[in-house]
């Protein structure tokens, strides 16, 4: 800007000087006094020229300074850009170096893996070669053995096959003959069984069935319409109740009554209580039946505990483990030759106490031994073995006195009685069992047969629950669906039937029913 201003001033001064000179020249002849002004103008022009020169010099100096400053700034900018470029180049080189090192490491790892694979290939090839050699050796040995067998047996391979097939045909003919004879005998037995059934049916019309009197319960109904509700649509309610309790519900023409049939009194009592609750509630469907059966089971367990406590109070025996009290209460639902085992145990305890007092022996220990002598019968349906051995194991488990354990073990002469207490309990047991109408042999054998039937079914893997019903003519088995599938059910049913045929004696036939049910349960929240 300063340079342009100086140039403008020079041009203006030049123009003004020219104008003044022209004007002076124009007026030279007119006025001599103008000469003086001309001189002044020249003087002014000279001053203007000097000023213009000075301004030009200052402008040159400023321009030079600005040029130097611009050069310096340009050099600084170039240096800065060069430094940034060098840094970027350095960073890129470093990154390339790192990538190069990683690539080199990967190549080394790949080389190592290739080496390992080659070694493994060599080992595998060696093993394959060894296996081939062993296979050839085995083939050679097999061929030599076959040659030896053929030489010893004097049969070739084809001749041996023919001999085995002919022998098998002979065995099949023999087995066929045995089966024909067995079928003939079965037909004869069925005929005899039908004859016995006809005779039994005639007797039943004129004599009461003693087993049914002790193995059934009757539930009264408010009206006969309730029978249809208990049966349910397509029989689903009665099937659910029978499946959950293992009890047969007999719904016949008897007015306002349903009969419950089961040899197990606990199951029958659970079914009776559940059925009474369902009748009182009025809502009868499978879900409600399950709830009532659970409640009935809890009530029966509470009653079992109460019965045990009652027996302890009546016999004046104290300090018994609470688990033993429950087992004593379970004897209320157990019979021996149609005699209630809990009443029998209480009676034996009281008799033993009286005998011990007369003989001057510890009456408390005698009553305790008498009360516990049949404790094993509470678990005979759950644990294998005689009730004597089970009772001994239970008493040992709950730390009973050694004299009590010996009395339990000796009350049926399984071991020789060695103490006075054992002899007293043995005598009291015989007195209680020998009184008139105390026991019935037929009912006890019937109960044992049903218990044996359930034990056989429970011994198979995958069996969840089983119930002997229809007076032992049918057994219903609930299996775990995850263990036993539909195809395996046929085999298991056949195996159970064969074991029952082998190990049990029974009239008629026993129907084996396997029940497999799949359930899916979820909750809406």
C-alpha positions as CSV (number, residue, x, y, z in Angstrom):
1,X,0.0,0.0,0.0
2,X,2.8,2.4,0.9
3,X,4.5,1.7,-2.5
4,X,1.2,2.5,-4.4
5,X,0.7,5.6,-2.4
6,X,4.2,6.9,-3.2
7,X,3.7,6.2,-6.9
8,X,0.4,8.1,-6.8
9,X,2.0,11.1,-5.1
10,X,4.8,11.2,-7.7
11,X,2.3,11.1,-10.5
12,X,0.2,13.9,-8.8
13,X,3.4,16.0,-8.3
14,X,4.4,15.5,-11.9
15,X,1.0,16.5,-13.2
16,X,0.9,19.5,-10.9
17,X,4.5,20.5,-11.9
18,X,3.6,20.1,-15.6
19,X,0.5,22.2,-15.2
20,X,2.4,24.9,-13.3
21,X,5.1,25.0,-15.9
22,X,2.6,25.2,-18.7
23,X,0.8,27.9,-17.0
24,X,4.0,29.9,-16.4
25,X,5.0,29.5,-20.0
26,X,1.6,30.6,-21.1
27,X,1.8,33.8,-19.0
28,X,5.5,34.6,-19.7
29,X,4.7,37.2,-22.2
30,X,1.8,38.6,-20.3
31,X,3.3,39.1,-16.9
32,X,6.9,39.2,-15.9
33,X,6.1,38.7,-12.3
34,X,5.2,35.2,-13.1
35,X,8.9,34.3,-13.3
36,X,9.2,34.4,-9.7
37,X,6.3,32.0,-9.3
38,X,8.0,29.7,-11.8
39,X,11.0,29.5,-9.7
40,X,8.9,28.7,-6.7
41,X,7.1,26.0,-8.7
42,X,10.4,24.5,-9.8
43,X,11.5,24.6,-6.2
44,X,8.4,22.8,-5.2
45,X,8.8,20.3,-8.0
46,X,12.3,19.7,-6.8
47,X,11.1,19.1,-3.2
48,X,8.3,16.9,-4.5
49,X,10.8,14.8,-6.5
50,X,13.0,14.4,-3.5
51,X,10.1,13.5,-1.4
52,X,9.1,11.0,-4.0
53,X,12.5,9.5,-4.1
54,X,12.5,9.2,-0.3
55,X,9.2,7.6,-0.4
56,X,10.4,5.2,-3.1
57,X,13.4,4.3,-1.0
58,X,11.2,3.7,2.1
59,X,8.9,1.6,-0.1
60,X,11.8,-0.4,-1.4
61,X,13.1,-0.9,2.1
62,X,9.6,-2.0,3.3
63,X,9.2,-4.3,0.4
64,X,12.6,-5.8,1.0
65,X,11.8,-6.3,4.7
66,X,8.5,-7.9,3.8
67,X,10.2,-10.1,1.3
68,X,12.6,-11.3,3.9
69,X,9.8,-11.8,6.4
70,X,7.8,-13.8,3.8
71,X,10.9,-15.9,2.9
72,X,11.5,-16.6,6.6
73,X,7.8,-17.6,7.1
74,X,7.9,-19.7,4.0
75,X,11.1,-21.5,5.2
76,X,9.5,-22.1,8.6
77,X,6.4,-23.5,7.0
78,X,8.5,-25.7,4.7
79,X,10.5,-26.9,7.8
80,X,7.3,-27.7,9.7
81,X,5.8,-29.6,6.8
82,X,9.0,-31.5,6.3
83,X,9.1,-32.4,10.0
84,X,5.5,-33.7,9.8
85,X,6.2,-35.6,6.7
86,X,9.3,-37.1,8.3
87,X,7.3,-38.1,11.4
88,X,4.5,-39.7,9.3
89,X,7.1,-41.5,7.2
90,X,8.8,-42.8,10.4
91,X,5.5,-43.9,11.9
92,X,4.6,-45.8,8.7
93,X,8.0,-47.4,8.6
94,X,7.5,-48.5,12.2
95,X,4.1,-49.9,11.5
96,X,5.5,-51.7,8.4
97,X,8.3,-53.1,10.6
98,X,5.7,-54.4,13.2
99,X,3.6,-56.0,10.5
100,X,6.7,-57.5,9.0
101,X,7.7,-59.0,12.3
102,X,4.1,-60.4,12.8
103,X,4.2,-61.9,9.4
104,X,7.5,-63.4,10.1
105,X,6.2,-65.0,13.4
106,X,3.2,-66.4,11.6
107,X,5.4,-67.9,9.0
108,X,7.6,-69.4,11.7
109,X,4.5,-70.8,13.5
110,X,3.2,-72.2,10.2
111,X,6.5,-73.8,9.6
112,X,6.4,-75.4,13.1
113,X,2.9,-76.7,12.6
114,X,3.8,-78.1,9.2
115,X,6.8,-79.9,10.8
116,X,4.5,-81.3,13.6
117,X,1.9,-82.4,11.0
118,X,4.7,-84.1,9.0
119,X,5.9,-85.9,12.2
120,X,2.3,-87.0,13.0
121,X,1.8,-88.2,9.4
122,X,5.0,-90.2,9.7
123,X,3.8,-91.7,13.1
124,X,0.3,-92.4,11.7
125,X,1.8,-94.0,8.6
126,X,4.0,-96.1,10.8
127,X,1.0,-97.2,13.0
128,X,-1.0,-98.0,9.9
129,X,1.8,-100.0,8.6
130,X,2.1,-101.9,11.9
131,X,-1.6,-102.5,12.0
132,X,-1.5,-103.9,8.5
133,X,1.3,-106.2,9.5
134,X,-0.7,-107.3,12.6
135,X,-3.8,-107.8,10.5
136,X,-1.8,-110.0,8.1
137,X,-0.4,-111.9,11.0
138,X,-3.8,-112.3,12.5
139,X,-5.2,-113.6,9.2
140,X,-2.3,-116.0,9.0
141,X,-2.9,-117.2,12.5
142,X,-6.7,-117.5,11.8
143,X,-6.0,-119.5,8.7
144,X,-3.6,-121.8,10.5
145,X,-6.1,-122.3,13.4
146,X,-8.8,-123.1,10.9
147,X,-6.5,-125.6,9.3
148,X,-5.8,-127.1,12.7
149,X,-9.5,-127.2,13.6
150,X,-10.4,-128.8,10.2
151,X,-7.7,-131.4,10.7
152,X,-8.8,-132.1,14.3
153,X,-12.5,-132.2,13.6
154,X,-12.1,-133.9,10.3
155,X,-14.7,-131.3,9.0
156,X,-14.2,-128.6,6.4
157,X,-15.7,-125.2,7.0
158,X,-18.8,-125.9,4.9
159,X,-19.2,-129.4,6.4
160,X,-19.1,-127.8,9.9
161,X,-21.9,-125.3,8.9
162,X,-24.0,-128.1,7.6
163,X,-23.5,-130.1,10.8
164,X,-24.5,-127.1,13.0
165,X,-27.6,-126.4,10.9
166,X,-28.7,-130.0,11.1
167,X,-28.1,-130.0,14.9
168,X,-30.1,-126.8,15.2
169,X,-33.0,-128.3,13.3
170,X,-33.0,-131.3,15.7
171,X,-33.0,-128.9,18.7
172,X,-35.9,-126.9,17.1
173,X,-37.9,-130.0,16.6
174,X,-37.4,-131.0,20.2
175,X,-38.3,-127.5,21.5
176,X,-41.4,-127.5,19.3
177,X,-42.4,-130.8,20.8
178,X,-41.8,-129.4,24.3
179,X,-43.9,-126.3,23.5
180,X,-46.7,-128.5,22.2
181,X,-46.7,-130.5,25.4
182,X,-46.7,-127.3,27.4
183,X,-49.6,-125.9,25.5
184,X,-51.5,-129.1,26.1
185,X,-50.8,-129.0,29.8
186,X,-51.8,-125.3,29.8
187,X,-55.1,-126.1,28.2
188,X,-55.7,-128.8,30.8
189,X,-54.8,-126.4,33.6
190,X,-57.1,-123.8,32.2
191,X,-59.9,-126.3,32.1
192,X,-59.2,-127.2,35.7
193,X,-59.0,-123.6,36.7
194,X,-62.4,-122.8,35.1
195,X,-63.9,-125.7,37.0
196,X,-62.4,-124.4,40.2
197,X,-63.8,-120.9,39.4
198,X,-67.3,-122.3,38.8
199,X,-67.1,-124.2,42.2
200,X,-65.8,-121.1,43.9
201,X,-68.5,-119.0,42.4
202,X,-71.1,-121.4,43.8
203,X,-69.5,-121.3,47.2
204,X,-69.3,-117.5,47.2
205,X,-73.1,-117.2,46.8
206,X,-73.6,-118.9,50.1
207,X,-70.4,-117.9,52.1
208,X,-68.8,-114.5,52.8
209,X,-65.4,-113.8,51.3
210,X,-63.2,-113.3,54.4
211,X,-60.4,-111.6,52.3
212,X,-62.8,-108.9,51.0
213,X,-64.0,-108.1,54.5
214,X,-60.5,-107.2,55.6
215,X,-59.3,-105.7,52.3
216,X,-62.2,-103.3,51.4
217,X,-63.6,-100.0,52.6
218,X,-67.0,-98.6,51.8
219,X,-67.4,-94.8,51.2
220,X,-71.0,-93.5,51.5
221,X,-72.3,-91.2,48.8
222,X,-74.9,-88.4,49.2
223,X,-76.7,-89.7,46.1
224,X,-76.2,-92.0,43.1
225,X,-75.5,-89.1,40.8
226,X,-72.2,-88.7,42.5
227,X,-71.0,-92.0,41.0
228,X,-71.1,-90.5,37.5
229,X,-69.1,-87.5,38.6
230,X,-66.5,-89.8,40.3
231,X,-66.2,-91.8,37.2
232,X,-65.8,-88.7,35.1
233,X,-65.8,-88.2,31.3
234,X,-64.6,-91.4,29.7
235,X,-63.5,-92.6,33.1
236,X,-60.7,-90.1,33.5
237,X,-61.4,-89.3,37.2
238,X,-61.6,-92.9,38.4
239,X,-58.5,-93.8,36.4
240,X,-56.6,-90.9,38.0
241,X,-57.7,-91.8,41.5
242,X,-56.8,-95.5,41.0
243,X,-53.4,-94.6,39.4
244,X,-52.4,-92.2,42.2
245,X,-53.5,-94.5,45.1
246,X,-53.1,-98.0,43.7
247,X,-56.6,-98.8,44.9
248,X,-59.5,-100.4,43.0
249,X,-62.8,-98.5,43.1
250,X,-65.7,-100.8,42.7
251,X,-68.8,-98.9,41.5
252,X,-71.7,-101.3,41.2
253,X,-75.5,-101.3,41.8
254,X,-75.0,-100.8,45.6
255,X,-77.1,-97.7,46.3
256,X,-75.2,-94.6,47.5
257,X,-71.9,-96.4,48.2
258,X,-68.5,-97.1,46.6
259,X,-66.2,-99.9,47.6
260,X,-62.5,-99.5,47.8
261,X,-60.4,-102.7,47.4
262,X,-56.7,-102.9,48.2
263,X,-54.6,-105.2,50.4
264,X,-52.4,-102.3,51.6
265,X,-54.4,-100.5,54.3
266,X,-52.4,-97.3,54.1
267,X,-53.2,-96.9,50.4
268,X,-56.8,-97.8,51.0
269,X,-57.0,-95.3,53.8
270,X,-55.5,-92.5,51.7
271,X,-58.0,-93.3,48.9
272,X,-60.9,-93.3,51.4
273,X,-60.0,-89.9,52.9
274,X,-59.3,-88.4,49.4
275,X,-62.6,-89.6,48.1
276,X,-64.5,-88.3,51.1
277,X,-62.9,-84.9,50.7
278,X,-63.7,-84.8,46.9
279,X,-67.3,-85.7,47.6
280,X,-67.6,-83.0,50.3
281,X,-65.8,-80.4,48.0
282,X,-67.9,-81.3,44.9
283,X,-65.2,-80.3,42.4
284,X,-64.0,-83.6,40.9
285,X,-61.4,-83.5,38.2
286,X,-57.8,-84.9,37.8
287,X,-56.0,-81.9,39.1
288,X,-58.3,-81.6,42.2
289,X,-57.9,-85.4,42.7
290,X,-54.1,-85.0,42.9
291,X,-54.4,-82.2,45.5
292,X,-56.8,-84.2,47.6
293,X,-54.6,-87.4,47.5
294,X,-51.6,-85.3,48.7
295,X,-53.7,-83.9,51.5
296,X,-55.0,-87.4,52.4
297,X,-51.4,-88.7,52.5
298,X,-50.4,-85.9,54.9
299,X,-53.4,-86.7,57.1
300,X,-52.5,-90.4,57.2
301,X,-48.9,-89.6,58.1
302,X,-50.2,-87.4,60.9
303,X,-52.5,-90.2,62.1
304,X,-49.6,-92.6,62.0
305,X,-47.7,-90.4,64.3
306,X,-50.7,-90.1,66.6
307,X,-51.1,-93.9,66.7
308,X,-47.5,-94.3,67.6
309,X,-47.8,-91.8,70.5
310,X,-51.0,-93.5,71.7
311,X,-49.2,-96.9,71.8
312,X,-46.3,-95.4,73.8
313,X,-48.7,-93.9,76.3
314,X,-50.8,-97.1,76.7
315,X,-47.7,-99.2,77.2
316,X,-45.9,-96.6,79.4
317,X,-42.7,-96.9,77.3
318,X,-40.8,-93.6,77.1
319,X,-37.6,-92.3,75.5
320,X,-38.2,-93.8,72.1
321,X,-36.7,-92.1,69.0
322,X,-39.3,-90.1,67.1
323,X,-38.6,-92.0,63.9
324,X,-39.3,-95.3,65.8
325,X,-42.6,-93.7,67.0
326,X,-43.6,-93.2,63.3
327,X,-42.7,-96.8,62.5
328,X,-44.8,-98.0,65.5
329,X,-47.7,-95.9,64.2
330,X,-47.4,-97.6,60.8
331,X,-48.2,-100.9,62.4
332,X,-51.8,-99.7,62.7
333,X,-52.1,-100.3,59.0
334,X,-50.5,-103.7,59.0
335,X,-52.0,-107.0,59.8
336,X,-50.6,-110.4,60.6
337,X,-52.9,-113.3,59.9
338,X,-55.8,-110.7,60.0
339,X,-54.6,-109.5,63.5
340,X,-53.8,-105.8,63.7
341,X,-50.0,-105.6,64.4
342,X,-50.2,-102.5,66.5
343,X,-52.9,-103.9,68.8
344,X,-50.9,-107.1,68.9
345,X,-47.7,-105.2,69.8
346,X,-49.5,-103.3,72.6
347,X,-51.0,-106.5,73.9
348,X,-47.6,-108.2,73.9
349,X,-46.0,-105.3,75.7
350,X,-48.7,-105.4,78.4
351,X,-48.4,-109.1,78.8
352,X,-44.6,-109.0,78.9
353,X,-44.8,-106.3,81.6
354,X,-47.1,-108.4,83.8
355,X,-44.9,-111.5,83.3
356,X,-41.8,-109.6,84.1
357,X,-43.3,-108.1,87.2
358,X,-44.3,-111.5,88.5
359,X,-40.8,-112.9,87.8
360,X,-39.0,-109.9,89.3
361,X,-37.5,-108.7,86.0
362,X,-37.3,-105.2,84.7
363,X,-40.9,-104.6,83.6
364,X,-40.0,-101.4,81.7
365,X,-37.5,-103.2,79.5
366,X,-39.9,-106.1,78.9
367,X,-42.7,-103.7,77.8
368,X,-40.3,-101.9,75.5
369,X,-39.1,-105.2,73.9
370,X,-42.7,-106.3,73.6
371,X,-43.7,-103.1,71.8
372,X,-40.8,-103.3,69.4
373,X,-40.7,-107.0,68.7
374,X,-42.6,-106.7,65.4
375,X,-41.3,-103.3,64.4
376,X,-39.8,-104.8,61.2
377,X,-43.3,-105.5,59.8
378,X,-43.7,-101.8,59.3
379,X,-41.0,-102.0,56.5
380,X,-41.4,-105.5,55.0
381,X,-43.1,-104.0,51.9
382,X,-40.1,-101.6,51.4
383,X,-37.0,-103.6,52.5
384,X,-36.2,-107.2,51.5
385,X,-35.7,-109.7,54.3
386,X,-37.7,-111.2,57.1
387,X,-39.4,-108.8,59.6
388,X,-37.1,-110.2,62.3
389,X,-33.9,-109.1,60.6
390,X,-35.4,-105.8,59.5
391,X,-36.5,-105.2,63.2
392,X,-33.0,-106.0,64.4
393,X,-31.5,-103.5,61.9
394,X,-33.9,-100.8,62.8
395,X,-33.3,-101.2,66.6
396,X,-29.5,-101.1,66.0
397,X,-29.9,-98.0,63.8
398,X,-31.7,-96.1,66.6
399,X,-29.3,-97.4,69.4
400,X,-31.7,-99.6,71.3
401,X,-30.4,-101.6,74.3
402,X,-28.7,-104.9,73.4
403,X,-31.2,-106.9,75.4
404,X,-34.0,-105.3,73.4
405,X,-32.3,-106.2,70.1
406,X,-31.7,-109.8,71.3
407,X,-35.4,-110.1,72.3
408,X,-36.5,-108.9,68.8
409,X,-34.1,-111.3,67.1
410,X,-35.1,-114.3,69.2
411,X,-38.9,-113.9,69.4
412,X,-39.4,-116.4,66.5
413,X,-36.4,-118.6,67.5
414,X,-34.2,-117.3,64.7
415,X,-31.6,-117.3,67.4
416,X,-31.6,-119.1,70.7
417,X,-33.0,-116.8,73.5
418,X,-30.3,-116.1,76.0
419,X,-32.0,-113.7,78.4
420,X,-35.1,-113.7,80.5
421,X,-36.5,-110.7,78.6
422,X,-36.3,-112.6,75.3
423,X,-38.1,-115.6,76.8
424,X,-40.8,-113.3,78.2
425,X,-41.4,-111.6,74.9
426,X,-41.5,-114.9,73.1
427,X,-44.2,-116.2,75.6
428,X,-46.2,-113.0,75.4
429,X,-46.2,-113.1,71.6
430,X,-47.5,-116.7,71.6
431,X,-50.2,-115.8,74.1
432,X,-51.4,-112.9,72.0
433,X,-51.4,-114.9,68.8
434,X,-53.1,-118.0,70.3
435,X,-56.2,-116.4,71.7
436,X,-59.4,-117.4,69.8
437,X,-60.2,-115.6,66.6
438,X,-57.0,-113.6,66.8
439,X,-55.5,-114.7,63.5
440,X,-56.4,-116.2,60.1
441,X,-53.8,-118.1,58.0
442,X,-55.5,-117.6,54.6
443,X,-55.5,-113.8,54.8
444,X,-51.9,-113.6,55.8
445,X,-50.8,-115.8,52.8
446,X,-52.9,-113.7,50.5
447,X,-51.2,-110.5,51.8
448,X,-47.8,-112.1,51.4
449,X,-48.6,-113.1,47.8
450,X,-49.6,-109.5,46.9
451,X,-46.5,-108.1,48.6
452,X,-44.2,-110.6,46.7
453,X,-46.0,-109.6,43.5
454,X,-45.1,-105.9,44.1
455,X,-41.6,-106.7,45.2
456,X,-40.9,-108.5,41.8
457,X,-42.2,-105.5,39.9
458,X,-40.3,-102.9,41.9
459,X,-37.0,-104.8,41.3
460,X,-36.9,-103.8,37.7
461,X,-35.0,-100.6,36.6
462,X,-37.2,-97.8,35.4
463,X,-40.3,-98.9,37.6
464,X,-41.5,-95.8,39.5
465,X,-44.5,-97.3,41.3
466,X,-46.5,-100.5,41.2
467,X,-49.9,-101.6,42.6
468,X,-51.3,-105.1,43.0
469,X,-55.1,-104.9,42.5
470,X,-58.1,-107.1,41.7
471,X,-57.2,-109.4,44.6
472,X,-53.8,-110.1,42.9
473,X,-55.2,-110.9,39.5
474,X,-53.7,-107.7,38.1
475,X,-50.6,-105.5,38.7
476,X,-50.4,-102.0,37.4
477,X,-46.8,-100.7,36.9
478,X,-46.0,-97.0,36.4
479,X,-42.6,-96.6,34.6
480,X,-40.3,-93.7,34.1
481,X,-40.7,-92.6,30.5
482,X,-37.1,-91.4,30.2
483,X,-35.8,-94.9,31.0
484,X,-38.3,-97.2,29.4
485,X,-39.6,-96.3,26.0
486,X,-42.6,-97.8,24.1
487,X,-40.6,-100.6,22.5
488,X,-38.9,-101.6,25.8
489,X,-42.2,-101.8,27.6
490,X,-43.1,-105.0,25.8
491,X,-39.9,-106.7,26.8
492,X,-40.2,-105.5,30.5
493,X,-43.8,-106.7,30.7
494,X,-42.7,-110.1,29.3
495,X,-39.8,-110.4,31.7
496,X,-42.0,-109.5,34.7
497,X,-44.6,-112.0,33.7
498,X,-41.9,-114.8,33.3
499,X,-40.5,-114.0,36.7
500,X,-43.9,-114.1,38.3
501,X,-44.6,-117.5,36.7
502,X,-41.2,-118.8,37.9
503,X,-41.2,-117.5,41.5
504,X,-44.9,-117.5,42.6
505,X,-47.7,-119.9,43.0
506,X,-51.2,-118.4,42.3
507,X,-54.5,-119.5,41.0
508,X,-55.7,-118.4,37.5
509,X,-53.6,-115.7,35.8
510,X,-52.1,-112.3,36.6
511,X,-52.5,-109.5,34.2
512,X,-49.3,-107.2,33.9
513,X,-50.2,-103.6,32.9
514,X,-47.3,-101.2,32.2
515,X,-48.3,-97.5,32.2
516,X,-46.1,-94.9,30.6
517,X,-47.1,-91.3,30.8
518,X,-45.4,-88.1,29.6
519,X,-46.3,-84.8,31.2
520,X,-45.3,-81.2,30.4
521,X,-46.0,-78.6,33.2
522,X,-45.6,-74.8,33.0
523,X,-46.8,-71.8,35.0
524,X,-48.4,-68.6,33.7
525,X,-46.9,-65.7,35.6
